[in-house]
């Protein structure tokens, strides 16, 4: 149990230098304000600024309209918002050392990668049928799927926001590659030979781990890609609850991620527009089954989790697929759909779950 002197929630982020330069400032500001109402002090810190000898950390606290740099004792609870990026390797040793500290509670352990999550979910008889065929990338696995299906997907094993996801299509006279580069910029290429495709794929995947995935027709009749984002979180009793569901629609590219310039609408409105009543019921039931089974199953095999963004695909025939699971989900989708209740829950529940952990651990 956290003492009254250390009812603190430390948001662990990739803070650059000794300045309050970090993403999601608006979200962290709201967490600070909610924490204050619950008697919890919230601050943002970099794991690289942890002094393990003195058990102190340099952090930033939002107060009276500005972020102030201060020295804090190690937080009672850590909320991990360290997004995987090229610089993550510099932070990883410090994060792992903090995770081993018996006096520090991590709200959740970040998922390590798409392949590891896929392997865990395959073990569930209920979830396995919802998983698209996925293989670790090699030239052999890539060309095998491309030859069999005529189209295949390449995606980074670790990454967010749709960056680095591409689709390769075969036609009688050429090959086309469409997707987003590693800076998340959309591009299209056309190539006449398989050798040219091979050279491009080798350069594109160099130095990073990729997955090969069977192509699914996850688009509207107009050709716009979309998926369903479901945010599930732990509540004040430590139980999984569904915060909200929304459909993200992309701009005629391969991914529907909002960072690529997409839009969002409520799930019910989307299903009403594109599916029959009978099909809508079946889709909603399958999504509910995934959302009920997946969080506790994944947590059982991975370790403690606090929230998950579950991305679900619905193909043109109405089949439901698990596309991706993210342990550091965003919540801007609920602002775009004007779902005020989901938006408030999404920023309130992390503080309530932190308070729950302070009481029971």
C-alpha positions in Angstrom: 0.0 0.0 0.0 1.3 3.5 -0.9 1.9 5.7 2.0 0.2 9.1 2.3 3.6 10.7 1.8 4.1 9.0 -1.6 0.7 8.8 -3.3 2.3 9.6 -6.6 1.7 8.6 -10.1 4.7 8.9 -12.4 4.0 9.0 -16.1 7.1 7.5 -17.7 7.7 9.1 -21.1 10.6 9.6 -23.6 11.4 13.1 -22.2 14.1 14.9 -24.2 16.8 16.7 -22.3 15.9 18.6 -19.2 13.0 20.4 -20.8 9.3 19.6 -20.8 9.4 18.3 -24.3 7.3 15.2 -24.6 4.2 14.1 -26.6 0.6 13.9 -25.2 1.0 17.0 -23.0 -2.7 17.7 -23.1 -3.5 14.2 -21.9 -0.9 14.4 -19.1 -2.3 17.7 -18.0 -5.8 16.1 -17.7 -4.3 13.2 -15.7 -2.6 15.7 -13.4 -5.9 17.5 -12.8 -7.9 14.3 -12.2 -5.1 13.0 -9.9 -5.3 16.1 -7.8 -9.0 15.5 -7.2 -8.2 12.0 -6.0 -5.4 13.1 -3.7 -2.7 11.7 -6.1 0.3 13.8 -7.3 1.0 13.2 -11.0 4.3 14.0 -12.7 6.0 13.1 -16.0 9.5 11.7 -16.0 12.2 10.1 -18.1 13.5 6.7 -16.9 17.0 7.9 -17.9 16.6 10.6 -15.2 16.2 8.1 -12.4 18.8 8.2 -9.6 18.7 4.7 -8.1 21.1 5.4 -5.3 19.0 8.3 -3.9 15.7 6.9 -5.2 14.9 10.2 -6.8 13.9 11.2 -10.3 13.8 14.5 -12.2 10.3 15.1 -13.5 7.8 17.7 -14.6 4.6 18.7 -12.9 1.8 20.7 -14.4 0.9 23.6 -12.1 -0.9 26.9 -12.8 -0.7 26.6 -16.5 2.9 25.5 -16.9 5.2 22.5 -16.6 7.7 22.9 -13.8 10.9 20.8 -13.4 11.3 19.3 -10.0 13.0 16.5 -8.1 10.7 13.8 -6.9 11.0 10.6 -4.9 10.4 7.4 -7.0 6.7 7.3 -7.8 4.5 4.8 -6.0 2.9 3.8 -9.4 4.3 4.1 -12.9 2.2 4.6 -16.0 4.3 3.5 -19.0 3.8 5.8 -22.0 7.3 5.2 -23.5 6.4 4.6 -27.2 8.7 2.2 -29.1 10.9 4.3 -31.4 14.5 4.4 -32.7 15.6 6.0 -29.4 13.8 3.4 -27.2 16.9 1.3 -26.8 18.6 4.1 -24.8 15.8 4.0 -22.3 15.2 0.2 -22.1 17.9 -0.6 -19.4 16.5 2.0 -17.1 12.9 0.9 -17.6 13.9 -2.7 -16.8 15.7 -1.7 -13.7 12.7 0.3 -12.5 10.4 -2.7 -13.2 12.6 -4.8 -10.9 12.2 -2.3 -8.0 10.0 -3.9 -5.3 8.7 -0.6 -4.1 7.6 0.6 -7.6 4.3 -0.6 -9.0 3.9 -0.6 -12.8 0.3 -0.2 -13.9 1.1 -2.4 -16.9 4.0 -4.0 -18.8 4.2 -2.8 -22.4 3.6 -5.4 -25.1 6.9 -6.2 -26.8 5.8 -6.6 -30.4 3.1 -7.7 -32.9 4.6 -11.2 -33.5 4.8 -12.0 -29.8 1.1 -10.8 -29.3 0.1 -12.9 -32.3 1.8 -16.0 -30.9 0.0 -15.6 -27.6 -3.5 -15.0 -29.1 -3.0 -18.1 -31.3 -3.1 -20.2 -28.2 -6.7 -19.2 -27.5 -9.2 -21.5 -29.4 -11.8 -18.7 -29.3 -9.4 -16.0 -30.6 -7.3 -17.9 -33.1 -10.0 -17.9 -35.8 -10.1 -14.1 -35.8 -6.3 -13.8 -36.6 -5.2 -13.3 -40.2 -2.4 -15.5 -41.4 0.9 -13.9 -40.2 4.5 -14.9 -40.6 7.9 -13.5 -39.7 9.3 -11.7 -42.8 11.8 -13.4 -45.0 12.1 -13.2 -48.8 10.8 -16.8 -48.9 7.7 -16.1 -46.8 7.0 -12.9 -48.6 7.2 -14.3 -52.1 5.3 -17.4 -51.1 2.3 -15.4 -49.9 2.5 -13.0 -52.9 2.6 -15.9 -55.4 -0.3 -17.7 -53.7 -2.6 -14.7 -53.1 -1.4 -12.1 -55.7 -1.4 -9.5 -52.8 0.3 -9.3 -49.5 1.0 -7.0 -46.6 4.3 -6.0 -45.0 4.3 -4.4 -41.6 6.9 -3.6 -39.0 7.0 -6.0 -36.1 7.3 -3.0 -33.7 5.7 0.4 -34.6 2.6 2.6 -34.4 0.5 4.9 -36.4 0.6 2.8 -39.6 4.1 3.9 -40.4 6.0 1.4 -42.6 2.9 -0.7 -43.6 2.8 -1.5 -47.3 0.7 -3.6 -49.7 2.2 -5.3 -52.7 -0.2 -6.1 -55.6 0.4 -8.3 -58.6 -1.1 -7.7 -62.0 -0.5 -9.5 -65.4 2.0 -6.8 -66.5 3.4 -5.2 -63.4 3.5 -4.9 -59.6 2.3 -2.0 -57.4 3.4 -1.0 -53.9 1.2 1.3 -51.9 1.5 2.3 -48.2 3.4 4.6 -45.9 7.1 5.0 -45.5 8.9 5.0 -42.2 8.1 8.7 -41.7 4.4 7.8 -42.2 4.3 9.6 -45.6 2.0 7.9 -48.2 3.5 6.7 -51.4 2.8 4.5 -54.5 5.3 2.7 -56.7 4.8 0.7 -59.8 7.4 -1.9 -60.9 7.6 -4.1 -64.0 9.7 -7.0 -62.7 9.8 -9.2 -59.7 13.5 -8.5 -59.4 12.7 -4.8 -58.9 10.1 -5.6 -56.2 12.8 -7.8 -54.5 15.3 -4.9 -54.5 12.7 -2.5 -53.1 11.5 -4.8 -50.3 15.1 -5.6 -49.3 15.9 -1.9 -48.9 12.6 -1.1 -47.2 13.0 -3.8 -44.6 16.8 -3.3 -44.0 17.7 -3.1 -40.3 14.2 -3.7 -39.0 12.0 -6.7 -38.2 8.9 -7.1 -40.4 5.9 -9.4 -40.6 4.2 -10.7 -43.7 0.4 -10.9 -43.5 -2.3 -12.1 -45.8 -4.3 -9.3 -47.4 -7.8 -8.7 -46.1 -10.4 -6.5 -47.9 -10.8 -4.0 -45.1 -12.3 -1.1 -47.0 -15.6 0.6 -47.7 -17.3 0.2 -51.1 -15.6 3.5 -52.1 -12.2 1.9 -51.3 -11.4 3.8 -48.1 -9.6 1.6 -45.5 -11.1 1.4 -42.0 -10.9 -0.5 -38.8 -12.7 -0.5 -35.4 -10.8 0.8 -32.4 -12.0 -0.5 -29.1 -10.4 0.9 -25.9 -10.6 -1.4 -22.9 -9.2 -0.3 -19.5 -9.0 -1.4 -15.9 -11.4 0.4 -13.6 -11.3 1.4 -9.9 -11.9 -2.2 -8.9 -9.2 -3.7 -11.1 -11.7 -5.1 -13.6 -11.6 -4.8 -17.4 -14.3 -2.5 -18.9 -15.0 -1.2 -22.4 -14.4 2.5 -22.5 -15.6 3.0 -26.1 -15.7 1.9 -29.7 -15.3 3.9 -32.9 -14.5 3.4 -36.6 -11.4 5.0 -38.0 -11.6 5.7 -41.8 -8.4 6.4 -43.8 -7.9 8.5 -46.9 -7.8 5.9 -49.7 -4.4 4.5 -48.6 -3.6 1.2 -46.9 -4.1 2.2 -43.2 -6.9 3.9 -41.3 -4.7 5.4 -38.6 -5.7 8.9 -37.6 -2.0 10.0 -37.7 -2.3 9.4 -41.4 -5.1 12.0 -41.8 -8.1 9.8 -41.3 -11.5 10.5 -39.6 -13.6 8.7 -37.1 -17.3 7.9 -36.7 -19.3 6.0 -34.1 -19.4 2.2 -34.7 -23.2 1.9 -34.8 -23.6 4.6 -37.4 -20.9 3.0 -39.6 -22.5 -0.5 -39.4 -26.0 0.9 -40.2 -24.6 2.5 -43.3 -22.8 -0.5 -44.8 -24.3 -3.8 -43.4 -27.7 -5.4 -43.2 -29.4 -5.8 -39.8 -28.6 -9.5 -39.6 -25.0 -8.9 -40.5 -24.7 -6.0 -38.0 -25.9 -8.2 -35.2 -23.4 -10.9 -36.0 -20.5 -8.4 -36.3 -21.4 -6.7 -33.0 -21.6 -10.1 -31.2 -18.2 -11.2 -32.5 -16.6 -7.9 -31.5 -18.1 -8.2 -28.0 -16.7 -11.8 -27.8 -13.2 -10.6 -28.8 -13.3 -7.7 -26.3 -14.5 -10.0 -23.5 -11.9 -12.8 -24.0 -8.8 -11.0 -25.3 -7.7 -8.7 -22.4 -7.7 -11.3 -19.6 -6.2 -13.9 -21.9 -3.4 -11.7 -23.0 -2.8 -10.5 -19.5 -2.6 -14.1 -18.2 0.2 -14.9 -20.7 2.0 -11.6 -20.8 1.8 -10.0 -17.3 -0.1 -7.1 -15.9 -1.8 -4.7 -18.3 -3.7 -1.5 -17.6 -5.4 -0.7 -21.0 -5.5 -2.0 -24.5 -6.4 -0.5 -27.9 -7.8 -3.4 -29.8 -8.0 -2.8 -33.6 -10.6 -4.9 -35.3 -11.1 -5.3 -39.1 -14.3 -6.1 -40.8 -13.8 -7.3 -44.4 -16.2 -6.6 -47.3 -18.1 -9.9 -46.5 -18.6 -8.9 -42.9 -16.0 -11.3 -41.5 -14.3 -10.0 -38.3 -10.5 -10.0 -37.7 -8.1 -9.0 -35.0 -5.7 -6.7 -36.7 -3.5 -5.3 -33.8 -3.4 -4.9 -30.1 -1.6 -1.8 -28.5 -0.8 -1.5 -24.8 -0.1 2.3 -25.1 -3.3 3.3 -27.0 -4.3 6.9 -27.9 -7.8 8.2 -27.2 -8.2 11.0 -29.7 -10.8 8.9 -31.6 -13.4 9.7 -29.0 -12.9 13.4 -29.5 -13.4 13.0 -33.2 -16.6 11.1 -32.7 -17.9 13.6 -30.0 -18.3 10.7 -27.6 -18.0 12.8 -24.4 -18.6 9.9 -22.0 -15.9 7.7 -23.6 -13.5 10.6 -23.7 -13.9 11.4 -20.0 -13.7 7.7 -19.0 -10.5 7.3 -21.1 -8.6 9.9 -19.1 -10.2 9.1 -15.7 -9.8 5.4 -15.5 -5.9 5.3 -15.5 -5.9 7.5 -12.3 -8.6 5.4 -10.7 -6.7 2.1 -11.5 -3.5 3.7 -10.1 -5.4 4.5 -6.9 -6.7 0.9 -6.8 -3.1 -0.4 -7.1 -1.9 1.9 -4.3 -4.5 0.4 -2.0 -4.0 -3.3 -2.7 -0.2 -3.8 -3.5 
